[in-house]
Amino acid sequence: RNFAGGVLIGHRDGWLLVREEGRKVTGTSVGGDVTGSVDALGHFPSGVTLIHGDNGWFTARETGGELTFAPAGGPDTARVLHMARVGSGVLVQPWDGWLLAREAGGKVTFTPVAAGRDTTDEVFRLHELPGGAVLIGAARGLFVARDTGGTVTLEHARDPETGPVRILRGLSGGGVLIGAAAGWFVAREAGGKVTVTPAGPMTIGSAPQDARNPGYQMRDLPGGG
């Protein structure tokens, strides 16, 4: 994760903050093993990072050039599958539903989102949009999460029907490439709305539905492809 002018890396023995200065890359151990093994990270607009690990919920923040970790409270959940920024908060998907986390004055609060796991079924990808919404690629199709007036809603994007969505990848023109069972699509956000259109003919057909991590088979090109 990008953090404090560098990249925050969780590893077996703790955390490493990697920075580049004057073409030299250095790594500094931080935090020890306070969090335990980490399953998900999210970023608040304030720059604070939300972490869930074996030892519970934590925040990480930079103060005076130093990285500090602090317990964040939060609900007792064995595992968090995904996190993504939505509006002014962080959308969190534990195993059994959805939560909205907010940070203010150094305190993190969690509220349930009125959408259970059965709404989306298994979730494969989350993609943050510049306007604050989040695209959700799931077994039951494409969903859009929005924070409106402090309430997060999940809307099923059914026009067109995509079927299960396994790939969400940002494009240089601002759109998001969607790889789904029904083919390839492009999502664009404008005026607070998300529109989805077919991407055009693809010689490889629809996105693979049997690979656990098909997005890892894609790479960004220097020219923006």
C-alpha positions in Angstrom: 0.0 0.0 0.0 1.2 3.6 -0.8 1.7 5.3 2.6 3.7 8.2 4.1 5.6 8.9 0.8 6.5 5.3 0.4 5.1 1.8 0.3 3.9 0.0 3.4 4.6 -3.8 3.2 3.2 -6.3 5.6 5.4 -9.4 6.1 5.7 -12.4 8.4 7.7 -10.6 11.1 6.0 -7.2 11.0 6.0 -4.2 8.7 8.4 -2.6 6.3 8.1 1.1 5.1 10.0 1.4 1.7 10.9 4.8 0.5 12.9 6.2 -2.5 15.1 9.2 -1.9 17.6 10.4 -4.4 17.3 7.3 -6.5 18.1 5.2 -3.5 15.5 2.8 -2.1 15.5 2.0 1.6 13.3 -0.1 3.9 12.7 0.5 7.5 11.1 -1.9 9.9 8.1 -0.4 11.8 5.4 -1.5 14.2 6.8 -4.9 15.0 4.2 -7.7 15.0 1.5 -5.6 16.7 -1.2 -6.5 14.1 -0.3 -10.1 13.5 -0.9 -11.4 10.0 -2.9 -8.9 8.0 -5.7 -9.8 5.6 -6.9 -6.3 4.5 -5.9 -2.6 4.4 -7.9 0.5 3.6 -7.2 4.2 3.4 -9.2 7.0 4.9 -9.2 10.4 3.1 -7.3 11.8 6.1 -4.3 9.6 5.1 -4.9 7.2 8.1 -4.6 3.5 7.1 -7.1 1.0 8.5 -5.7 -2.5 9.1 -7.4 -5.7 10.0 -5.1 -8.6 11.2 -5.0 -11.6 13.5 -4.9 -9.3 16.5 -7.9 -7.2 15.5 -8.3 -3.7 14.1 -5.6 -1.0 14.0 -4.8 2.3 12.5 -1.5 3.4 11.0 -0.5 7.0 10.7 2.5 9.2 10.1 3.4 11.8 12.7 6.6 13.8 12.5 8.1 11.4 10.1 7.4 8.4 12.4 4.9 5.7 11.6 2.7 4.6 14.6 0.1 1.9 15.0 -2.8 2.1 17.4 -5.8 -0.3 18.3 -9.0 0.8 16.5 -11.6 -1.2 18.3 -14.1 -2.5 15.8 -16.4 -5.6 15.6 -15.1 -9.0 16.3 -14.6 -10.7 12.9 -12.3 -13.6 12.1 -11.4 -12.3 8.6 -11.8 -9.2 6.4 -11.9 -10.0 2.7 -11.9 -6.5 1.1 -11.6 -2.8 1.9 -12.0 0.2 -0.4 -12.5 3.9 0.1 -16.1 5.0 -0.5 -17.1 8.6 -0.1 -15.5 9.9 3.2 -15.2 6.4 4.7 -13.9 2.9 4.0 -16.2 0.1 2.8 -15.3 -3.1 4.6 -16.3 -6.7 3.7 -16.0 -9.2 6.5 -17.0 -12.7 5.7 -20.7 -12.2 6.7 -21.7 -8.8 5.3 -20.6 -5.2 4.8 -19.5 -2.4 7.1 -18.7 1.3 6.7 -15.8 2.6 8.7 -15.2 6.3 9.4 -12.3 8.1 11.1 -12.5 11.4 12.9 -10.3 12.8 15.7 -8.3 9.7 15.8 -11.3 7.4 16.5 -12.7 4.9 14.1 -16.4 4.0 14.1 -18.1 1.1 12.3 -21.7 0.8 11.1 -23.4 -2.0 9.3 -24.3 -1.5 5.6 -27.8 -2.7 4.7 -26.6 -5.4 2.4 -25.7 -8.9 3.4 -23.3 -11.2 1.7 -26.2 -12.8 -0.1 -26.7 -9.6 -2.0 -23.5 -10.0 -4.0 -22.5 -13.6 -3.2 -18.7 -14.1 -3.5 -16.8 -10.8 -4.2 -13.8 -11.0 -6.5 -12.7 -7.4 -7.0 -13.3 -3.8 -5.6 -12.3 -0.8 -7.7 -12.4 2.8 -6.3 -13.8 5.5 -8.7 -12.5 9.1 -8.6 -16.0 10.4 -7.7 -16.1 8.4 -4.5 -18.1 5.4 -5.6 -16.8 1.8 -5.6 -17.3 -0.9 -8.3 -17.8 -4.4 -6.9 -17.2 -7.4 -9.1 -19.1 -10.3 -7.7 -20.6 -13.7 -8.5 -24.0 -12.1 -8.9 -22.7 -9.4 -11.3 -21.6 -5.8 -11.1 -22.5 -3.6 -8.1 -22.0 0.1 -7.4 -21.5 1.2 -3.7 -22.1 4.9 -2.9 -22.0 7.0 0.2 -25.0 9.3 0.1 -25.7 11.5 3.1 -23.8 9.2 5.4 -25.5 6.1 4.2 -23.9 3.5 2.0 -26.0 1.7 -0.6 -25.2 -1.2 -3.0 -26.9 -1.0 -6.3 -26.9 -3.9 -8.8 -25.9 -2.6 -12.2 -28.1 -4.6 -14.5 -28.0 -2.6 -17.7 -26.4 -4.4 -19.4 -26.4 -7.8 -17.6 -22.7 -8.8 -17.1 -23.0 -12.1 -15.2 -20.3 -12.8 -12.7 -17.5 -10.2 -12.8 -14.0 -11.2 -12.1 -11.9 -8.4 -13.6 -12.0 -4.7 -12.8 -9.0 -2.7 -14.2 -8.5 1.0 -14.6 -8.0 2.4 -18.1 -5.9 5.5 -19.0 -8.9 7.4 -20.3 -10.7 7.2 -16.9 -12.9 4.2 -17.6 -12.7 0.8 -15.9 -12.4 -2.4 -17.9 -14.8 -5.1 -16.8 -14.2 -8.8 -17.5 -17.3 -10.8 -17.0 -19.0 -14.0 -18.0 -21.1 -12.1 -20.6 -18.0 -10.5 -22.2 -16.0 -7.3 -21.8 -17.4 -3.9 -20.8 -16.3 -0.4 -19.8 -17.7 1.5 -16.8 -17.5 5.3 -16.7 -18.4 7.7 -14.0 -19.9 11.1 -14.8 -22.2 13.4 -13.0 -22.5 11.1 -10.1 -23.7 8.2 -12.3 -21.9 5.1 -13.5 -22.7 3.9 -17.0 -21.6 0.5 -18.4 -21.3 -0.2 -22.1 -19.9 -3.1 -24.2 -16.1 -2.8 -24.8 -16.3 -4.1 -28.4 -15.1 -7.3 -29.9 -12.5 -9.2 -28.0 -10.7 -12.1 -29.7 -10.3 -13.9 -26.4 -14.0 -14.0 -25.7 -15.4 -13.5 -22.2 -13.3 -13.3 -19.1 -12.1 -16.6 -17.6 -14.4 -17.8 -14.9 -12.3 -20.7 -13.5 -9.1 -18.8 -12.5 -9.0 -17.6 -8.9 -7.0 -14.5 -9.7 -7.4 -13.7 -13.4 -6.5 -10.0 -12.8 -3.0 -11.0 -12.1 -2.6 -12.1 -15.7 -3.0 -8.4 -16.8 -0.4 -5.7 -16.8 -0.5 -2.0 -17.5 1.4 -0.7 -20.6 3.6 2.4 -20.5 1.4 4.0 -23.1 -1.7 3.7 -21.0 -3.2 0.4 -22.3 
